């Protein structure tokens, strides 16, 4: 049935679609639904029209690409195609709000086209189903949202890098179990989140590759007798490839799962950063800009890190989205079930919520003030330099385990108001344990340096460590990674823009 030219109702007699939709003006009933299933108590329950505003523009693009392809394949005549395409432009101009009532945006747009074109407008839905149509719309819209999210994440990484460069030598306490652990720097801390966001970016880019595939031409799930050109609609819509098996292509929403999972992982990264900043703020280790703070309605002295708490809290939105989506999809049989109409919203909610979080979290960190003196003083709290002292003894040949014991014993002997043992105290314990005076192993100067948080940081210049030189190397790696991801993003945006232009050019040929 590849020769569809003489089936074109614009030049010949109207086919079934024409007969079925003779009267375009039926008030409450749409031309697509006709009298069947038009009303009843479940009407609004069935409808996704309001939610579908999100895919209104996507549906118009999908319709255009499909109609252009139908015309190119002689499935629909040129003239009819031109009328449908003109009607789609008009539908776009009047907007989603002006659509006739319908079960969903696909049906409503089709009705609006038939209202404008007459029965031949019904040829638009030749060789497709709402099943492949909606799958294409979701993918088309989602990829734009994912690109925006990636752009926001890459921008956030750039902001974190600015902080890393500015706070290269700002020593701060590092914690494990929220207990003072070892001194580090603000740069090292912030780079730890850049590196995590780098992986989050990679996960989103990876998901993008599987989002950007063309399900159109699968029809309901079982293909179509019409000679559709699925590569052509892929090209016109900027999809990188064709989702081949028509049953899978219509049914699957795993690209939503993958994306929402990447979004939930990203939200989890942000929640850690947010929690760190909330804790820092409570200790006076960071001073948030007023723009990112809130006050109390009763306690006049308060300046609260509410923005970061909301970033932390929004993780729930993303995790809920992933959970809702997986629960929606679990156990759905092949090929299409109406459950799917409730799948997209979970991904949209997650991605909207977290995109905002990324920008706010990065903005809060980028505009914060890091009180260097307070941080350096706090970096010695709780004998946080202890590991460095043990390292020093181990570097002098004492087995690390023995060095660990010596320092632990010195730590146990500390008075409540003391942060670290002095040279004399360490000496006494060391001589007891090692049988030799401490000076046999380390000189006083080196040991006192190890007790100083700035020196303690400087010692740890292993790859990826907090010493300023090691931090410089990480900044440089991160800069390269940002540049690569920026380019990857620009590349995908260019491809999408090119496809949009191509589609417009093709549509204009029918004017
Ligand atoms: N609004 C529907 C959705 O989002 C479109 C597909 C309807 N298909 C069907 N076979 N009832 O899933």
Boltz pocket constraint, residues with backbone or C-beta under 6 A from the ligand:
constraints:
  - pocket:
      binder: B
      contacts: [[A, 48], [A, 103], [A, 104], [A, 105], [A, 106], [A, 130], [A, 131], [A, 134], [A, 336], [A, 337], [A, 338], [A, 340], [A, 341], [A, 342]]
      max_distance: 6.0
